[in-house]
Amino acid sequence: MKISARELAEGTPTSRDRYVDLLRVVSLGVVVLGHWLMAAVTQDGGVGNLLAVVPELQAATWALQVMPVFFFVGGFAHALAHRSRPRYADFLRARLRRLLRPTMVFVAVWGAAALVLQVAGADGGLTGVALRLVTQPLWFIGIYLAMVAFTPPLLRAHERYGWGAFAGLAAAAVLVDVARFAAGVPYVEFLNFAFVWLAVHQLGFLRADGMIRRPALLAAAGLAGAGLLVAFGPYPLSMVGMPGEKVSNMAPPTLALLCHGLWLIGAVELLRGPGERFAARARVWRTVVAANGIAMTAFLWHLTAMLGVYGAMLALGVRLPAPATAAWWAQLPLRLLAAAALTALLVAVFRRFEAPSPVPRTGGSGPLAALGTALALLGILGLSTTGLGGLLEGHTATLIAVRVTAPAAVAMALVGWLLVDRPGRSRP
């Protein structure tokens, strides 16, 4: 029987940390809005970055690059989930089934569309750009899969060493950047996809056990560290990736991004009191519950909606103003409203794949679940790199140091999902 958001909200136990749920919704909402704002689509169908057009806006990423907050919240949730479901296979399946199912539906729909468009010769212009762009945000899901997979050992390290476990990951991130920038060691920078994001994730464990007692110090240290690294180090100002830049703080993550994460996490912890009171309001909490139920679906399809709006404008002969001009800013609210409306429509169509479903009984294979997670992780990260253009020509892209094609990435993700979500006896 389907339970409404109102019923879920009314049945929420008083012990639940509603502020964490609010942070999850707000952080994903800011990411979606940021992507819509940064898109600078031109009349010829090209897609640029507003932050490159107006470099002064890059400073805003110090407040709006909120992925660290989402991964921090993930660490908090994973700590509680693993303690309630300590068997590795059960934990993996419980955390990943709801994530992978809407993702694989998204990949299937866009993969079929890409093949049809290429066969019809309609994969040029903005459509070709869309085939390349729509899978890029999947990197986030790949990283999240890794966080789930590493939760059990890292949670044990947290329970034994506390802040020392976080310090170990942060120190590893420092060593990676030293090896990268001072010694020029090839490919070493990619290790920080693990060390930086897992360090942020580790802060969620500390939050779950009430060990972040001085958030002001955390925020000040992070802000000062990021400022000094950007001012005197090889790190750019923007905390999101910029086209053509030699060094990115995001891909792969840098020590500057880790400091940025410390500042943001300290800041949201400072706001915890008013945030908890706000989330406790009945209407607000119902909204948070409803939004959490569709958050992944909205994230997966928000770029599709944005590019669909621009495609419709070009097809209807609407003149697109040059990015960052007065006319462009004046048109922005209408574009955002249209993208939000189209996202809502797509969510209405695909939300059922995100709905909670029964999880397998105890007794599943831990190695098989781990293998499935690893394959899904590699496949989804590969797909975020290759895009869906040029499927029939075998277009390849580099995932760290390995060449990968979109069909190979899809195959790995599919096999991984089937191993994680394999059928069997179930319980609600």
C-alpha positions in Angstrom: 0.0 0.0 0.0 1.4 3.4 -1.0 1.9 5.8 1.9 1.5 9.5 1.3 4.1 12.1 2.2 1.6 13.6 4.7 1.3 10.2 6.4 5.0 9.7 6.5 5.5 13.2 7.9 2.9 12.6 10.6 4.4 9.3 11.5 8.0 10.6 11.9 9.4 9.7 15.3 10.5 12.7 17.5 14.0 11.2 17.6 14.6 11.7 13.9 17.1 14.4 13.0 15.0 16.5 10.7 17.6 19.1 10.1 19.8 16.5 8.3 16.9 15.7 5.9 16.4 19.4 5.3 20.1 19.7 4.4 19.8 16.9 2.0 16.9 18.5 0.1 18.4 22.0 0.2 21.9 20.9 -1.0 20.5 18.9 -4.0 18.2 21.8 -4.8 21.1 24.3 -4.8 23.0 21.9 -7.2 20.1 21.8 -9.6 19.6 25.5 -9.5 23.4 26.1 -10.0 23.4 23.9 -13.1 20.5 25.8 -14.5 22.1 29.2 -13.8 25.6 28.2 -15.1 24.3 27.1 -18.5 25.1 29.7 -21.2 23.4 28.4 -24.3 23.9 30.4 -27.5 21.8 30.8 -30.6 23.9 28.2 -32.5 23.2 25.5 -29.9 26.5 25.8 -28.1 26.6 25.5 -24.3 29.1 27.5 -22.3 29.5 28.3 -18.6 28.3 31.6 -17.2 31.2 31.6 -14.7 33.6 31.7 -17.7 31.6 34.5 -19.3 31.5 36.5 -16.0 34.6 35.4 -14.0 33.6 37.7 -11.1 30.8 35.3 -10.3 33.2 32.5 -9.5 33.5 33.8 -5.9 29.8 32.7 -5.5 30.9 29.1 -5.7 32.3 29.4 -2.2 28.7 29.4 -1.0 26.9 27.6 -3.7 29.2 24.6 -4.3 27.3 22.5 -1.7 28.2 18.9 -2.8 30.3 18.6 0.4 27.2 19.2 2.5 25.4 16.4 0.6 28.2 13.9 1.2 28.5 15.0 4.8 24.8 14.2 5.3 25.4 10.9 3.5 28.0 10.0 6.1 25.6 10.7 8.9 22.8 8.6 7.3 25.2 5.7 6.4 26.5 5.5 10.0 23.0 5.1 11.4 22.0 2.7 8.6 25.0 0.4 9.0 24.5 0.2 12.8 20.9 -0.9 12.2 21.8 -3.3 9.5 25.4 -4.5 10.2 25.7 -7.3 7.6 27.6 -6.0 4.7 25.4 -7.4 1.9 22.2 -6.2 3.6 23.6 -2.7 4.2 24.8 -2.4 0.6 21.5 -3.5 -0.9 19.4 -1.4 1.5 21.3 1.7 0.6 21.8 1.2 -3.1 18.6 -0.3 -4.5 16.7 3.0 -4.4 19.7 4.8 -5.9 20.5 2.5 -8.8 17.0 1.7 -10.0 16.1 5.3 -11.1 19.7 5.7 -12.4 19.4 2.7 -14.7 16.0 3.8 -16.0 17.6 7.1 -16.8 20.4 5.4 -18.6 18.1 3.1 -20.5 15.8 6.0 -21.7 18.6 8.2 -22.8 20.6 5.3 -24.3 17.6 4.4 -26.5 17.1 8.0 -27.5 20.7 8.4 -28.4 20.6 5.4 -30.7 17.4 6.6 -32.4 18.8 10.1 -32.8 22.1 8.8 -34.3 20.4 6.5 -36.7 18.1 9.3 -37.8 21.1 11.7 -38.2 19.6 14.1 -35.7 22.4 14.1 -33.2 24.0 17.4 -34.1 23.7 20.9 -32.7 22.1 21.2 -29.2 21.0 17.6 -29.4 24.6 16.4 -29.7 25.6 18.6 -26.8 22.7 17.1 -24.8 23.9 13.6 -25.5 27.3 14.6 -24.1 26.1 16.6 -21.1 23.1 14.8 -19.6 25.3 12.0 -18.1 28.0 14.3 -16.6 26.2 14.6 -13.2 26.4 10.8 -12.9 29.9 11.3 -11.4 28.1 12.2 -8.2 26.3 8.9 -8.1 29.5 7.0 -8.7 31.2 8.7 -5.8 28.2 8.1 -3.6 28.4 4.4 -4.4 32.0 4.4 -3.3 31.0 6.0 0.0 28.4 3.4 0.7 30.9 0.6 -0.2 33.6 2.0 2.2 31.2 2.8 5.0 31.7 -0.3 7.1 35.6 -0.2 7.4 35.7 3.6 7.7 33.0 3.5 10.3 35.1 1.0 12.3 38.0 3.4 11.9 35.9 6.2 13.2 34.7 4.3 16.2 38.3 3.4 17.1 40.1 6.7 16.3 37.4 9.4 16.2 38.8 12.6 14.7 42.0 10.6 13.9 40.3 8.7 11.1 39.3 12.0 9.5 42.8 13.4 10.0 44.3 10.3 8.3 42.2 10.8 5.2 42.9 14.6 5.2 46.6 13.9 5.5 46.4 11.5 2.5 44.7 14.3 0.5 47.6 16.6 1.4 50.2 14.1 0.3 48.4 13.5 -3.0 48.5 17.3 -3.8 52.1 17.5 -2.8 53.0 14.6 -5.1 50.9 16.2 -7.8 52.1 19.8 -7.7 55.5 19.5 -6.2 56.8 16.2 -7.6 54.7 16.0 -10.8 53.7 12.3 -10.1 51.4 11.3 -13.0 47.8 10.2 -12.2 48.3 10.5 -8.5 45.7 13.4 -8.4 42.9 10.9 -9.1 43.4 9.3 -5.6 41.8 12.5 -4.2 38.4 11.4 -5.6 38.6 9.0 -2.7 40.5 10.8 0.0 38.8 14.2 -0.3 35.2 13.0 -0.6 35.7 10.2 2.0 37.1 12.7 4.4 34.0 14.8 4.0 31.9 11.7 4.4 33.8 10.9 7.6 32.7 14.2 9.1 29.1 12.8 8.8 30.2 9.9 11.2 31.5 12.5 13.6 28.2 14.4 13.4 26.2 11.2 14.0 28.1 10.7 17.3 27.9 14.3 18.4 31.6 14.9 18.0 31.5 18.2 16.1 31.4 20.4 19.1 33.2 23.5 17.8 31.6 24.2 14.4 32.8 27.8 14.4 36.4 26.7 14.6 35.8 24.2 11.8 34.3 26.8 9.6 37.0 29.4 10.3 39.8 26.9 9.7 38.3 25.7 6.5 37.7 29.2 5.1 41.1 30.4 6.1 42.7 27.3 4.6 40.8 27.6 1.3 41.6 31.3 1.1 45.4 30.8 1.7 45.6 27.9 -0.8 43.8 29.9 -3.5 45.8 33.0 -2.8 49.3 31.4 -2.7 48.9 28.0 -4.2 48.2 26.5 -7.6 44.4 26.4 -6.9 41.8 28.3 -8.9 39.2 30.5 -7.3 36.2 28.6 -8.6 35.1 25.6 -6.5 33.4 24.1 -9.6 35.0 22.9 -12.8 35.7 25.5 -15.4 36.1 24.8 -19.2 39.7 24.8 -20.4 41.3 25.4 -16.9 44.6 23.7 -16.3 43.8 22.9 -12.7 40.3 22.2 -11.4 39.3 22.1 -7.7 36.6 19.5 -8.6 37.9 17.0 -11.1 39.8 15.6 -9.4 39.1 17.2 -6.0 41.9 19.2 -4.3 42.9 20.1 -0.8 41.3 23.5 -1.5 38.0 21.8 -2.0 38.4 19.8 1.2 39.0 23.1 3.1 35.9 24.5 1.3 34.0 21.5 2.6 35.1 22.1 6.1 34.0 25.7 5.9 30.5 24.8 4.6 30.0 22.0 7.1 31.0 24.2 10.0 28.6 26.9 8.7 25.6 24.5 8.4 26.4 23.2 11.9 26.4 26.7 13.2 22.9 27.1 11.8 21.7 23.8 13.3 19.5 25.4 16.1 17.4 27.6 13.8 17.5 24.9 11.1 16.0 22.3 13.5 13.3 24.7 14.6 12.4 25.4 11.0 12.4 21.8 10.0 10.1 21.0 12.9 7.2 23.0 11.5 4.5 20.7 10.2 4.2 22.2 6.7 8.0 22.5 6.3 8.5 18.9 7.3 5.8 17.6 5.0 7.6 19.4 2.1 10.9 18.0 3.2 9.5 14.4 3.3 7.9 14.8 -0.1 11.0 16.3 -1.7 13.2 13.5 -0.3 11.0 11.0 -2.0 11.7 12.4 -5.4 15.1 14.0 -4.9 17.2 11.5 -6.9 14.7 11.5 -9.8 14.7 15.3 -10.0 18.5 15.3 -9.9 18.8 12.7 -12.7 16.4 14.6 -15.0 17.1 18.2 -14.3 19.6 18.7 -17.1 17.2 17.0 -19.5 14.6 19.5 -18.6 16.9 22.5 -18.9 18.2 21.4 -22.3 14.6 20.6 -23.4 13.6 24.2 -22.6 16.4 25.6 -24.6 15.7 23.2 -27.5 12.0 24.2 -27.5 13.0 27.9 -27.6 15.3 27.4 -30.6 12.7 25.2 -32.4 10.1 27.9 -31.9 12.4 30.6 -33.2 12.8 32.4 -29.8 15.9 34.5 -30.0 18.4 33.5 -27.3 20.2 36.7 -25.9 24.0 36.6 -25.5 24.9 35.2 -22.1 25.2 37.6 -19.2 23.6 40.5 -21.2 20.7 42.5 -19.7 18.3 40.6 -22.0 19.7 37.3 -20.8 19.2 38.2 -17.2 15.7 39.5 -17.9 14.8 36.2 -19.6 16.3 34.0 -16.8 13.3 33.8 -14.5 11.1 32.5 -17.3 13.7 29.9 -18.3 14.0 28.7 -14.7 10.3 28.4 -14.3 10.0 26.5 -17.5 12.9 24.1 -16.5 11.2 23.6 -13.1 7.9 22.8 -14.7 9.5 20.3 -17.1 11.4 18.7 -14.3 8.2 18.3 -12.4 6.6 16.6 -15.4 9.6 14.2 -15.7 9.5 13.5 -12.0 5.8 12.6 -12.3 6.6 10.1 -15.0 9.7 8.5 -13.5 9.3 8.9 -9.7 7.8 5.4 -9.3 11.3 3.9 -9.9 12.6 5.8 -6.9 9.8 4.5 -4.6 11.0 2.3 -1.7 10.7 -1.4 -2.4 11.2 -4.6 -0.3 14.8 -5.5 0.4 16.3 -9.0 0.3 16.2 -11.2 3.4 19.4 -11.7 5.3 21.8 -14.3 3.9 22.8 -12.6 0.7 26.4 -12.8 -0.5 28.6 -10.0 0.7 31.3 -10.5 -2.1 28.6 -10.5 -4.8 27.1 -7.3 -3.4 30.5 -5.7 -3.2 31.3 -6.8 -6.8 28.0 -5.4 -8.0 28.7 -2.1 -6.3 32.2 -1.9 -7.8 30.9 -2.6 -11.3 28.1 -0.2 -11.0 30.5 2.5 -9.7 32.9 2.0 -12.6 30.1 1.9 -15.2 28.4 5.0 -13.9 31.7 7.0 -13.6 32.6 5.8 -17.1 29.3 6.9 -18.5 29.7 10.3 -16.9 32.9 10.6 -18.8 31.9 9.2 -22.2 28.4 10.7 -22.6 26.0 9.1 -25.0 27.1 10.6 -28.3 28.8 8.5 -31.0 27.4 5.2 -29.7 27.6 3.5 -33.1 31.1 4.7 -33.8 32.4 3.4 -30.5 33.3 6.8 -29.1 35.8 6.5 -26.2 36.8 8.7 -23.3 39.4 8.3 -20.6 38.4 7.2 -17.1 41.5 8.1 -15.1 44.0 6.1 -17.3 41.7 3.7 -19.0 39.9 4.1 -22.3 36.2 3.3 -22.0 33.2 3.3 -24.3 29.6 4.1 -23.4 28.3 0.6 -24.2 31.0 -0.9 -22.0 30.1 1.5 -19.2 26.4 0.7 -19.6 27.1 -3.0 -19.5 29.2 -2.7 -16.3 26.5 -0.6 -14.6 23.8 -3.0 -15.6 25.6 -6.1 -14.4 26.5 -4.2 -11.2 22.9 -3.2 -10.6 21.6 -6.7 -11.2 24.0 -8.1 -8.7 23.0 -5.5 -6.1 19.2 -5.7 -6.9 19.1 -9.4 -7.7 15.7 -11.0 -7.2 15.0 -13.2 -4.2 12.8 -13.7 -1.2 12.1 -10.3 0.3 10.6 -8.6 3.3 9.1 -5.1 3.5 
